[in-house]
Amino acid sequence: MTATVSPAILARLSRDPAGLVAAVVQQYDTGEVLMLAWMDDEALRRTLATGRATYWSRSRRSYWVKGETSGHHQYVRSVALDCDGDALLVRVDQVGAACHTGTRTCFTDVIYEGTDQ
């Protein structure tokens, strides 16, 4: 991985008032959406430098490397910026559960499911 983030990419990031960008995390080979987390410039830099997904915890107000305490690591395969610059797509190889509740994905509570018509 690379240790730097292009200034052109950083300039395209549209951050919230806290300096954060949403990071949608997806299993690289199946397309399964695993979780949503938050990154700032430093979390993105750390992610690219180490190949391990690093996020900013809004509740703890600190950086965290996914799997550092749980053992459920995320090995980064790619990072893409959306067209508006306000979200990142982080494609990972997820080892174990992605959700802090112990489930594979954080998106287990289906609130609507359409039918084929």
PyRosetta script that sets phi, psi and omega in degrees:
from pyrosetta import init, pose_from_sequence

init()
pose = pose_from_sequence("MTATVSPAILARLSRDPAGLVAAVVQQYDTGEVLMLAWMDDEALRRTLATGRATYWSRSRRSYWVKGETSGHHQYVRSVALDCDGDALLVRVDQVGAACHTGTRTCFTDVIYEGTDQ")
pose.set_psi(1, 172.0)
pose.set_omega(1, -179.6)
pose.set_phi(2, -106.2)
pose.set_psi(2, 148.0)
pose.set_omega(2, -177.0)
pose.set_phi(3, -90.7)
pose.set_psi(3, -7.0)
pose.set_omega(3, -176.9)
pose.set_phi(4, -119.9)
pose.set_psi(4, 156.6)
pose.set_omega(4, 174.3)
pose.set_phi(5, -113.0)
pose.set_psi(5, 130.8)
pose.set_omega(5, -179.2)
pose.set_phi(6, -56.2)
pose.set_psi(6, 133.9)
pose.set_omega(6, 175.7)
pose.set_phi(7, -57.2)
pose.set_psi(7, -31.4)
pose.set_omega(7, 178.5)
pose.set_phi(8, -65.5)
pose.set_psi(8, -38.1)
pose.set_omega(8, 177.5)
pose.set_phi(9, -69.3)
pose.set_psi(9, -45.9)
pose.set_omega(9, 179.0)
pose.set_phi(10, -58.8)
pose.set_psi(10, -36.5)
pose.set_omega(10, 179.5)
pose.set_phi(11, -68.0)
pose.set_psi(11, -26.7)
pose.set_omega(11, -179.9)
pose.set_phi(12, -82.9)
pose.set_psi(12, -15.6)
pose.set_omega(12, -179.1)
pose.set_phi(13, -67.4)
pose.set_psi(13, 128.9)
pose.set_omega(13, 176.5)
pose.set_phi(14, -104.4)
pose.set_psi(14, 97.8)
pose.set_omega(14, -173.6)
pose.set_phi(15, -87.6)
pose.set_psi(15, 154.7)
pose.set_omega(15, 173.3)
pose.set_phi(16, -77.0)
pose.set_psi(16, 177.2)
pose.set_omega(16, -178.4)
pose.set_phi(17, -57.6)
pose.set_psi(17, -23.2)
pose.set_omega(17, 178.4)
pose.set_phi(18, -88.3)
pose.set_psi(18, 1.9)
pose.set_omega(18, 179.3)
pose.set_phi(19, 85.2)
pose.set_psi(19, 16.9)
pose.set_omega(19, -174.3)
pose.set_phi(20, -107.2)
pose.set_psi(20, 153.6)
pose.set_omega(20, 175.5)
pose.set_phi(21, -125.7)
pose.set_psi(21, 137.9)
pose.set_omega(21, 177.2)
pose.set_phi(22, -66.8)
pose.set_psi(22, 138.6)
pose.set_omega(22, 176.7)
pose.set_phi(23, -120.7)
pose.set_psi(23, 108.4)
pose.set_omega(23, 175.4)
pose.set_phi(24, -83.9)
pose.set_psi(24, 125.8)
pose.set_omega(24, -174.8)
pose.set_phi(25, -108.5)
pose.set_psi(25, 127.5)
pose.set_omega(25, -173.0)
pose.set_phi(26, -130.8)
pose.set_psi(26, 140.4)
pose.set_omega(26, 173.2)
pose.set_phi(27, -66.7)
pose.set_psi(27, 125.8)
pose.set_omega(27, -170.0)
pose.set_phi(28, -64.5)
pose.set_psi(28, -33.2)
pose.set_omega(28, -172.7)
pose.set_phi(29, -97.6)
pose.set_psi(29, -21.5)
pose.set_omega(29, -178.7)
pose.set_phi(30, -108.2)
pose.set_psi(30, -19.3)
pose.set_omega(30, -177.0)
pose.set_phi(31, 83.2)
pose.set_psi(31, 0.2)
pose.set_omega(31, -179.8)
pose.set_phi(32, -61.4)
pose.set_psi(32, 128.7)
pose.set_omega(32, 176.4)
pose.set_phi(33, -80.8)
pose.set_psi(33, 123.4)
pose.set_omega(33, -172.6)
pose.set_phi(34, -97.5)
pose.set_psi(34, -43.8)
pose.set_omega(34, -173.3)
pose.set_phi(35, -168.1)
pose.set_psi(35, 171.0)
pose.set_omega(35, 171.7)
pose.set_phi(36, -122.8)
pose.set_psi(36, 132.5)
pose.set_omega(36, 178.2)
pose.set_phi(37, -137.5)
pose.set_psi(37, -176.1)
pose.set_omega(37, -177.1)
pose.set_phi(38, -125.9)
pose.set_psi(38, 141.6)
pose.set_omega(38, 177.6)
pose.set_phi(39, -130.7)
pose.set_psi(39, 147.2)
pose.set_omega(39, 166.1)
pose.set_phi(40, -113.8)
pose.set_psi(40, -174.4)
pose.set_omega(40, -177.6)
pose.set_phi(41, -58.2)
pose.set_psi(41, -41.6)
pose.set_omega(41, -177.8)
pose.set_phi(42, -68.8)
pose.set_psi(42, -40.2)
pose.set_omega(42, 177.5)
pose.set_phi(43, -62.6)
pose.set_psi(43, -40.2)
pose.set_omega(43, 177.5)
pose.set_phi(44, -64.8)
pose.set_psi(44, -44.0)
pose.set_omega(44, 178.5)
pose.set_phi(45, -60.2)
pose.set_psi(45, -45.8)
pose.set_omega(45, 179.6)
pose.set_phi(46, -63.1)
pose.set_psi(46, -40.2)
pose.set_omega(46, 178.8)
pose.set_phi(47, -60.7)
pose.set_psi(47, -47.3)
pose.set_omega(47, -179.0)
pose.set_phi(48, -69.0)
pose.set_psi(48, -32.7)
pose.set_omega(48, -179.0)
pose.set_phi(49, -72.5)
pose.set_psi(49, -35.3)
pose.set_omega(49, -172.2)
pose.set_phi(50, -105.2)
pose.set_psi(50, -21.4)
pose.set_omega(50, -173.9)
pose.set_phi(51, 77.0)
pose.set_psi(51, 7.5)
pose.set_omega(51, 177.2)
pose.set_phi(52, -114.3)
pose.set_psi(52, 132.3)
pose.set_omega(52, -176.8)
pose.set_phi(53, -63.5)
pose.set_psi(53, 123.0)
pose.set_omega(53, 179.4)
pose.set_phi(54, -123.9)
pose.set_psi(54, 131.4)
pose.set_omega(54, -175.1)
pose.set_phi(55, -127.9)
pose.set_psi(55, 168.8)
pose.set_omega(55, 173.1)
pose.set_phi(56, -102.8)
pose.set_psi(56, 124.5)
pose.set_omega(56, 176.8)
pose.set_phi(57, -87.7)
pose.set_psi(57, 116.3)
pose.set_omega(57, 179.4)
pose.set_phi(58, -69.5)
pose.set_psi(58, -32.5)
pose.set_omega(58, -178.5)
pose.set_phi(59, -77.6)
pose.set_psi(59, -41.4)
pose.set_omega(59, -179.7)
pose.set_phi(60, -88.2)
pose.set_psi(60, -13.5)
pose.set_omega(60, -178.0)
pose.set_phi(61, 55.5)
pose.set_psi(61, 48.0)
pose.set_omega(61, 178.8)
pose.set_phi(62, -155.6)
pose.set_psi(62, 166.4)
pose.set_omega(62, 176.9)
pose.set_phi(63, -80.1)
pose.set_psi(63, 149.8)
pose.set_omega(63, 174.0)
pose.set_phi(64, -143.8)
pose.set_psi(64, 137.8)
pose.set_omega(64, 176.1)
pose.set_phi(65, -95.2)
pose.set_psi(65, 122.0)
pose.set_omega(65, -177.6)
pose.set_phi(66, -58.4)
pose.set_psi(66, 125.2)
pose.set_omega(66, 178.1)
pose.set_phi(67, 93.3)
pose.set_psi(67, -3.9)
pose.set_omega(67, -177.8)
pose.set_phi(68, -58.9)
pose.set_psi(68, -39.1)
pose.set_omega(68, 178.6)
pose.set_phi(69, -105.9)
pose.set_psi(69, -30.4)
pose.set_omega(69, -176.4)
pose.set_phi(70, -87.0)
pose.set_psi(70, -22.3)
pose.set_omega(70, -174.0)
pose.set_phi(71, 83.5)
pose.set_psi(71, 0.7)
pose.set_omega(71, -179.3)
pose.set_phi(72, -95.8)
pose.set_psi(72, 76.6)
pose.set_omega(72, -171.2)
pose.set_phi(73, -74.5)
pose.set_psi(73, 156.0)
pose.set_omega(73, 171.4)
pose.set_phi(74, -122.3)
pose.set_psi(74, 115.3)
pose.set_omega(74, 176.8)
pose.set_phi(75, -97.9)
pose.set_psi(75, 118.2)
pose.set_omega(75, -170.9)
pose.set_phi(76, -75.8)
pose.set_psi(76, 128.5)
pose.set_omega(76, 176.6)
pose.set_phi(77, -100.4)
pose.set_psi(77, -35.6)
pose.set_omega(77, 177.2)
pose.set_phi(78, -162.7)
pose.set_psi(78, 159.3)
pose.set_omega(78, 174.3)
pose.set_phi(79, -134.5)
pose.set_psi(79, 129.7)
pose.set_omega(79, 179.2)
pose.set_phi(80, -127.4)
pose.set_psi(80, 150.0)
pose.set_omega(80, 178.1)
pose.set_phi(81, -103.0)
pose.set_psi(81, 134.7)
pose.set_omega(81, 178.8)
pose.set_phi(82, -75.4)
pose.set_psi(82, 171.2)
pose.set_omega(82, -172.7)
pose.set_phi(83, -62.5)
pose.set_psi(83, -29.1)
pose.set_omega(83, -179.6)
pose.set_phi(84, -91.2)
pose.set_psi(84, -10.5)
pose.set_omega(84, -179.4)
pose.set_phi(85, 78.0)
pose.set_psi(85, 9.9)
pose.set_omega(85, -177.1)
pose.set_phi(86, -105.8)
pose.set_psi(86, 9.7)
pose.set_omega(86, 176.3)
pose.set_phi(87, -153.6)
pose.set_psi(87, 147.9)
pose.set_omega(87, 174.7)
pose.set_phi(88, -112.9)
pose.set_psi(88, 144.8)
pose.set_omega(88, 171.6)
pose.set_phi(89, -108.2)
pose.set_psi(89, 114.0)
pose.set_omega(89, -178.9)
pose.set_phi(90, -106.2)
pose.set_psi(90, 110.3)
pose.set_omega(90, -179.7)
pose.set_phi(91, -95.6)
pose.set_psi(91, 124.1)
pose.set_omega(91, -171.4)
pose.set_phi(92, -129.7)
pose.set_psi(92, 163.9)
pose.set_omega(92, 165.3)
pose.set_phi(93, -101.9)
pose.set_psi(93, 104.6)
pose.set_omega(93, -176.3)
pose.set_phi(94, -83.7)
pose.set_psi(94, 128.0)
pose.set_omega(94, 174.4)
pose.set_phi(95, -106.9)
pose.set_psi(95, 114.4)
pose.set_omega(95, -178.5)
pose.set_phi(96, 81.5)
pose.set_psi(96, -160.3)
pose.set_omega(96, -177.5)
pose.set_phi(97, -72.5)
pose.set_psi(97, 142.5)
pose.set_omega(97, 174.9)
pose.set_phi(98, -90.0)
pose.set_psi(98, -31.4)
pose.set_omega(98, -175.0)
pose.set_phi(99, -87.8)
pose.set_psi(99, 145.4)
pose.set_omega(99, 178.2)
pose.set_phi(100, -65.5)
pose.set_psi(100, -13.9)
pose.set_omega(100, 177.8)
pose.set_phi(101, -82.7)
pose.set_psi(101, -7.4)
pose.set_omega(101, 179.1)
pose.set_phi(102, 99.0)
pose.set_psi(102, 1.0)
pose.set_omega(102, 178.4)
pose.set_phi(103, -90.1)
pose.set_psi(103, 158.8)
pose.set_omega(103, -179.1)
pose.set_phi(104, -58.2)
pose.set_psi(104, -42.9)
pose.set_omega(104, -178.8)
pose.set_phi(105, -128.0)
pose.set_psi(105, 155.1)
pose.set_omega(105, 176.6)
pose.set_phi(106, -78.9)
pose.set_psi(106, -11.5)
pose.set_omega(106, -175.0)
pose.set_phi(107, -100.7)
pose.set_psi(107, 69.2)
pose.set_omega(107, -178.3)
pose.set_phi(108, -104.8)
pose.set_psi(108, -16.7)
pose.set_omega(108, -177.5)
pose.set_phi(109, -93.3)
pose.set_psi(109, 89.9)
pose.set_omega(109, -179.2)
pose.set_phi(110, -72.8)
pose.set_psi(110, 124.5)
pose.set_omega(110, 179.8)
pose.set_phi(111, -106.0)
pose.set_psi(111, -12.6)
pose.set_omega(111, 175.0)
pose.set_phi(112, -158.2)
pose.set_psi(112, 137.8)
pose.set_omega(112, 175.2)
pose.set_phi(113, -142.2)
pose.set_psi(113, 112.6)
pose.set_omega(113, -178.2)
pose.set_phi(114, -67.8)
pose.set_psi(114, 164.7)
pose.set_omega(114, 177.7)
pose.set_phi(115, -115.7)
pose.set_psi(115, 152.9)
pose.set_omega(115, 176.6)
pose.set_phi(116, -74.0)
pose.set_psi(116, 128.6)
pose.set_omega(116, 178.5)
pose.set_phi(117, -135.2)
pose.dump_pdb("model.pdb")
